[in-house]
């Protein structure tokens, strides 16, 4: 079973995920929060980190393969295995999907349980209802590379803005990538249109990070920005009368 | 000392306990009793700054830092060409 632990330490672990964590013969985890790793070892003494597969300079696909192989090796030994990722295990996580696919291909029963993603936290913290205008969600670098065109009348979420234009994480600023992203967004939105940098709270005693910014000021922002940028929609388009007639609504 | 004590132990406990969380908001000093937190750690908790909190947890568990960085690095870029092996890799310059 692949589970997610949510964004906030412990509080967003679902009862279903907790059940799997406690009942597993082996727990293999990848988490961004050291406190969470400590807690996982308390919940299940047979918990161990998948993090050791990372080596600087190693191709990312090799890292993922090694993680998937370690999880599958336990499954093949007949163990009840729980693989743990933070947030929602299916959102912006590659090895979680891969291990379910490969386990099933080998004839094992494998499934993924949903978790609380950063996007879920954003809906609550910013008071956004994705059904109101529609919802678009892109990885920032991928959006630029493929010149995907968001509809500015629907809400837009950009992930990994703190690494836009980069393939590896480091502490260097992303000013050039941010400038390119700003130029791209300004083809769609007026410069005074206000977006919000957002990071969900990782602990119950912490507040989410919410930083409003006009898109016209995005390129000049200094330092590493928070990871997620929410761009509210422009005013909705008028209803298409012909379409309304086709639907029998006129 | 409650449940092992320490900064990380306090964070885990407060995430588990509505009662401790409410005590923390009402009277932090009282909530800290029994947790063996030095004044600097208490101030970090009171400020509630996520980066400060995480840095202190890493300081308390230096053996886990490598794993933390792994997650950040592997999570940060999971582009299409990783998710979909058939997607051609971008040029090296990217």
Interface residues (C-beta under 8 A of the other chain):
Chain A: X8 X9 X10 X11 X30 X31 X32 X33 X34 X35 X37 X38 X39 X42 X49 X50 X51 X52 X53 X54 X60 X61 X63 X64 X86 X92 X93 X94 X97 X139 X141 X142 X145 X160 X162 X163 X166 X167 X168 X169 X199 X201 X202 X203 X204 X205 X206 X207 X209
Chain B: X8 X11 X12 X14 X15 X16 X21 X24 X45 X48 X49 X50 X53 X54 X57 X58 X61 X64 X65 X66 X67 X68 X69 X70 X71 X72 X73 X74 X75 X76 X77 X78 X79 X80 X82 X83 X85 X90 X94
